Amino acid sequence: MRRRRDWTDQDRLEILREAFSSGACVADVARRHDVCRGLIYLWRRAALRQVQEAFVSAVIEDEPGTTANASAQEPEAAIVLDFADGRRLRIFALASPALAVAALKAMR
């Protein structure tokens, strides 16, 4: 009889990263990690839903010194990162750590 496996959040993220990286085949990744393909898609839907529910303002600017949707009511960014290619990422204090990490990874 097969025992139910408990995957850590880190394990799930690594499998998701591998399964949905460029050129990857979900079925191959599932076989390698001995997990059902459907479970990988279930994890992806849950992760996407969690990110959407946790969404708060983060603004990516193409040019330093400009502000997209600038208004007097916009809160001051807690983190402002200027990238060498001229892009700027502003993360507000209300952003969850997971959202901040996701935004930084997206900027790579």
Phi and psi restraints in degrees (value plus and minus 20) as a CYANA .aco file:
   2 ARG   PHI    -104.9   -64.9
   2 ARG   PSI     113.7   153.7
   3 ARG   PHI    -106.9   -66.9
   3 ARG   PSI     120.7   160.7
   4 ARG   PHI     -90.1   -50.1
   4 ARG   PSI     112.1   152.1
   5 ARG   PHI    -112.3   -72.3
   5 ARG   PSI     123.3   163.3
   6 ASP   PHI    -127.0   -87.0
   6 ASP   PSI      93.7   133.7
   7 TRP   PHI    -112.6   -72.6
   7 TRP   PSI     114.2   154.2
   8 THR   PHI     -94.4   -54.4
   8 THR   PSI     140.6   180.6
   9 ASP   PHI     -78.2   -38.2
   9 ASP   PSI     -58.7   -18.7
  10 GLN   PHI     -84.5   -44.5
  10 GLN   PSI     -62.1   -22.1
  11 ASP   PHI     -80.2   -40.2
  11 ASP   PSI     -65.1   -25.1
  12 ARG   PHI     -81.2   -41.2
  12 ARG   PSI     -64.9   -24.9
  13 LEU   PHI     -81.6   -41.6
  13 LEU   PSI     -61.9   -21.9
  14 GLU   PHI     -83.7   -43.7
  14 GLU   PSI     -63.0   -23.0
  15 ILE   PHI     -85.7   -45.7
  15 ILE   PSI     -62.2   -22.2
  16 LEU   PHI     -82.3   -42.3
  16 LEU   PSI     -63.9   -23.9
  17 ARG   PHI     -78.1   -38.1
  17 ARG   PSI     -66.0   -26.0
  18 GLU   PHI     -87.4   -47.4
  18 GLU   PSI     -64.2   -24.2
  19 ALA   PHI     -86.6   -46.6
  19 ALA   PSI     -53.5   -13.5
  20 PHE   PHI    -130.5   -90.5
  20 PHE   PSI      -1.9    38.1
  21 SER   PHI     -97.0   -57.0
  21 SER   PSI     142.4   182.4
  22 SER   PHI     -77.4   -37.4
  22 SER   PSI     107.2   147.2
  23 GLY   PHI      61.9   101.9
  23 GLY   PSI     -20.6    19.4
  24 ALA   PHI     -99.9   -59.9
  24 ALA   PSI     134.7   174.7
  25 CYS   PHI    -135.2   -95.2
  25 CYS   PSI      99.4   139.4
  26 VAL   PHI     -77.2   -37.2
  26 VAL   PSI     -60.7   -20.7
  27 ALA   PHI     -81.7   -41.7
  27 ALA   PSI     -60.9   -20.9
  28 ASP   PHI     -85.9   -45.9
  28 ASP   PSI     -63.2   -23.2
  29 VAL   PHI     -83.7   -43.7
  29 VAL   PSI     -62.5   -22.5
  30 ALA   PHI     -80.0   -40.0
  30 ALA   PSI     -65.7   -25.7
  31 ARG   PHI     -81.2   -41.2
  31 ARG   PSI     -64.4   -24.4
  32 ARG   PHI     -80.4   -40.4
  32 ARG   PSI     -56.3   -16.3
  33 HIS   PHI    -120.4   -80.4
  33 HIS   PSI     -15.0    25.0
  34 ASP   PHI      34.2    74.2
  34 ASP   PSI      33.0    73.0
  35 VAL   PHI    -154.7  -114.7
  35 VAL   PSI     129.0   169.0
  36 CYS   PHI     -89.8   -49.8
  36 CYS   PSI     119.0   159.0
  37 ARG   PHI     -75.6   -35.6
  37 ARG   PSI     -62.8   -22.8
  38 GLY   PHI     -80.3   -40.3
  38 GLY   PSI     -53.4   -13.4
  39 LEU   PHI     -87.9   -47.9
  39 LEU   PSI     -55.6   -15.6
  40 ILE   PHI     -83.2   -43.2
  40 ILE   PSI     -63.8   -23.8
  41 TYR   PHI     -86.9   -46.9
  41 TYR   PSI     -55.8   -15.8
  42 LEU   PHI     -82.8   -42.8
  42 LEU   PSI     -64.2   -24.2
  43 TRP   PHI     -81.5   -41.5
  43 TRP   PSI     -60.6   -20.6
  44 ARG   PHI     -84.3   -44.3
  44 ARG   PSI     -64.9   -24.9
  45 ARG   PHI     -80.6   -40.6
  45 ARG   PSI     -62.2   -22.2
  46 ALA   PHI     -84.5   -44.5
  46 ALA   PSI     -61.6   -21.6
  47 ALA   PHI     -85.9   -45.9
  47 ALA   PSI     -62.5   -22.5
  48 LEU   PHI     -84.8   -44.8
  48 LEU   PSI     -60.3   -20.3
  49 ARG   PHI     -83.4   -43.4
  49 ARG   PSI     -61.5   -21.5
  50 GLN   PHI     -84.2   -44.2
  50 GLN   PSI     -60.9   -20.9
  51 VAL   PHI     -86.4   -46.4
  51 VAL   PSI     -62.2   -22.2
  52 GLN   PHI     -84.7   -44.7
  52 GLN   PSI     -58.5   -18.5
  53 GLU   PHI     -90.2   -50.2
  53 GLU   PSI     -49.6    -9.6
  54 ALA   PHI    -111.8   -71.8
  54 ALA   PSI     -16.4    23.6
  55 PHE   PHI     -83.5   -43.5
  55 PHE   PSI     109.1   149.1
  56 VAL   PHI    -155.6  -115.6
  56 VAL   PSI     153.4   193.4
  57 SER   PHI     -80.9   -40.9
  57 SER   PSI     108.2   148.2
  58 ALA   PHI    -161.4  -121.4
  58 ALA   PSI     112.0   152.0
  59 VAL   PHI    -138.1   -98.1
  59 VAL   PSI     108.3   148.3
  60 ILE   PHI    -128.3   -88.3
  60 ILE   PSI     102.2   142.2
  61 GLU   PHI    -127.4   -87.4
  61 GLU   PSI     119.5   159.5
  62 ASP   PHI     -96.5   -56.5
  62 ASP   PSI     -51.0   -11.0
  63 GLU   PHI    -145.5  -105.5
  63 GLU   PSI     114.2   154.2
  64 PRO   PHI     -80.8   -40.8
  64 PRO   PSI     123.8   163.8
  65 GLY   PHI      69.6   109.6
  65 GLY   PSI     -26.6    13.4
  66 THR   PHI    -128.1   -88.1
  66 THR   PSI     134.5   174.5
  67 THR   PHI    -146.6  -106.6
  67 THR   PSI     100.7   140.7
  68 ALA   PHI     -94.1   -54.1
  68 ALA   PSI     115.3   155.3
  69 ASN   PHI      35.3    75.3
  69 ASN   PSI      22.7    62.7
  70 ALA   PHI     -85.9   -45.9
  70 ALA   PSI     114.0   154.0
  71 SER   PHI    -172.6  -132.6
  71 SER   PSI     140.4   180.4
  72 ALA   PHI     -89.1   -49.1
  72 ALA   PSI     -40.6    -0.6
  73 GLN   PHI    -108.1   -68.1
  73 GLN   PSI     -29.2    10.8
  74 GLU   PHI     -90.6   -50.6
  74 GLU   PSI     108.6   148.6
  75 PRO   PHI     -88.9   -48.9
  75 PRO   PSI     138.5   178.5
  76 GLU   PHI     -95.6   -55.6
  76 GLU   PSI     118.2   158.2
  77 ALA   PHI     -87.7   -47.7
  77 ALA   PSI     121.1   161.1
  78 ALA   PHI    -101.0   -61.0
  78 ALA   PSI     -52.0   -12.0
  79 ILE   PHI    -153.4  -113.4
  79 ILE   PSI     111.5   151.5
  80 VAL   PHI    -148.0  -108.0
  80 VAL   PSI     101.0   141.0
  81 LEU   PHI    -135.8   -95.8
  81 LEU   PSI     104.4   144.4
  82 ASP   PHI    -121.2   -81.2
  82 ASP   PSI     103.6   143.6
  83 PHE   PHI    -115.7   -75.7
  83 PHE   PSI     136.9   176.9
  84 ALA   PHI     -79.8   -39.8
  84 ALA   PSI     -49.3    -9.3
  85 ASP   PHI    -103.8   -63.8
  85 ASP   PSI     -13.5    26.5
  86 GLY   PHI      77.7   117.7
  86 GLY   PSI     -28.4    11.6
  87 ARG   PHI     -98.2   -58.2
  87 ARG   PSI     134.8   174.8
  88 ARG   PHI    -153.2  -113.2
  88 ARG   PSI     114.6   154.6
  89 LEU   PHI    -135.3   -95.3
  89 LEU   PSI     105.4   145.4
  90 ARG   PHI    -135.0   -95.0
  90 ARG   PSI     105.5   145.5
  91 ILE   PHI    -136.8   -96.8
  91 ILE   PSI     108.3   148.3
  92 PHE   PHI    -108.3   -68.3
  92 PHE   PSI     137.5   177.5
  93 ALA   PHI     -78.7   -38.7
  93 ALA   PSI     -47.8    -7.8
  94 LEU   PHI     -97.6   -57.6
  94 LEU   PSI     -29.3    10.7
  95 ALA   PHI     -87.5   -47.5
  95 ALA   PSI     118.4   158.4
  96 SER   PHI     -93.3   -53.3
  96 SER   PSI     135.6   175.6
  97 PRO   PHI     -76.8   -36.8
  97 PRO   PSI     -58.0   -18.0
  98 ALA   PHI     -83.6   -43.6
  98 ALA   PSI     -60.1   -20.1
  99 LEU   PHI     -87.2   -47.2
  99 LEU   PSI     -61.0   -21.0
 100 ALA   PHI     -81.0   -41.0
 100 ALA   PSI     -63.8   -23.8
 101 VAL   PHI     -83.3   -43.3
 101 VAL   PSI     -64.1   -24.1
 102 ALA   PHI     -81.9   -41.9
 102 ALA   PSI     -61.2   -21.2
 103 ALA   PHI     -85.0   -45.0
 103 ALA   PSI     -61.0   -21.0
 104 LEU   PHI     -85.5   -45.5
 104 LEU   PSI     -61.3   -21.3
 105 LYS   PHI     -85.2   -45.2
 105 LYS   PSI     -55.8   -15.8
 106 ALA   PHI     -86.7   -46.7
 106 ALA   PSI     -47.3    -7.3
 107 MET   PHI     -98.3   -58.3
 107 MET   PSI     -33.1     6.9
